[in-house]
Amino acid sequence: MPRKGLEHEEAWDPEEYKEFTRETWDYASPAYVAFATRYLEPYGRELFKMLKVPKRGRVLDLACGGGEPGITLARMMGPGTEVVGCDLSPKMVEVAK
């Protein structure tokens, strides 16, 4: 017997949720840059202090969004290091580039 309140709910579909999430972040991507620069850049500086990335090291930024704090990390780590970002939203990846 279904629990009270769940009689009419549809089953959760992870692929549908993934697509909804992608579409939502694609839609938000133009406005996200201003937010990320203002609020996330300081985290990049703090992360740099905490990380022990060797020269010519690499950092993977999962769910990178518009690129912060990965962009700040890349600037601070200097030449020879690599920051790679990936995100579910192709439009966020475009913003990060």
C-alpha positions in Angstrom: 0.0 0.0 0.0 1.5 3.4 -1.0 2.3 5.9 1.8 0.0 8.7 2.3 0.7 11.6 -0.1 2.5 9.4 -2.7 -0.5 7.9 -4.4 -0.3 10.3 -7.4 3.4 10.9 -7.7 5.2 9.5 -10.7 8.3 7.4 -10.4 11.6 9.4 -10.2 13.5 9.2 -13.5 17.2 10.0 -13.1 17.7 10.7 -16.8 14.8 13.1 -16.8 16.2 14.9 -13.8 19.7 15.0 -15.5 18.1 16.7 -18.5 16.1 19.1 -16.4 19.3 20.0 -14.5 21.3 20.5 -17.8 18.5 22.8 -19.2 18.3 24.8 -16.0 22.0 25.5 -16.0 22.1 26.2 -19.7 19.4 28.8 -19.1 21.2 30.4 -16.1 24.6 30.5 -17.8 24.5 34.1 -19.1 23.8 35.5 -15.6 26.1 33.1 -13.8 29.4 34.8 -14.7 28.7 37.9 -12.7 27.8 35.8 -9.7 30.7 33.5 -10.0 33.3 36.2 -10.4 32.0 38.1 -7.4 31.4 35.3 -5.0 33.5 32.3 -6.1 36.8 33.9 -7.1 37.9 34.4 -3.4 37.4 30.6 -3.0 40.0 30.1 -5.8 42.5 32.1 -3.9 41.8 30.1 -0.7 42.0 26.8 -2.5 45.3 27.7 -4.0 46.7 28.2 -0.4 45.4 24.8 0.6 46.3 22.7 -2.5 49.7 21.2 -2.9 49.8 21.1 -6.7 53.3 20.3 -8.0 54.8 22.3 -10.8 53.4 21.1 -14.1 50.6 19.6 -12.0 47.0 19.1 -13.1 43.7 19.9 -11.4 40.2 18.6 -12.4 37.3 20.9 -11.6 34.1 18.8 -11.7 30.9 20.7 -12.2 33.0 23.7 -13.1 30.1 25.9 -14.1 31.4 29.2 -15.5 35.0 28.3 -14.6 35.4 29.7 -11.1 37.3 28.9 -9.0 39.3 26.9 -11.6 40.2 30.1 -13.6 41.7 31.7 -10.5 43.6 28.5 -9.7 45.0 28.4 -13.2 46.2 32.0 -13.0 47.8 31.5 -9.6 49.5 28.2 -10.4 51.2 29.7 -13.4 52.6 28.2 -16.6 53.1 24.5 -16.9 50.1 23.6 -14.8 46.8 22.6 -16.2 43.2 23.1 -14.9 40.6 21.0 -16.7 36.9 21.7 -16.1 33.9 19.7 -17.1 30.2 20.4 -16.5 26.9 18.8 -17.4 25.8 22.1 -19.1 27.4 22.8 -22.5 26.5 26.5 -22.2 28.4 26.7 -18.8 31.4 25.2 -20.5 31.2 27.8 -23.2 31.1 30.5 -20.5 34.1 29.0 -18.8 36.1 29.0 -22.0 
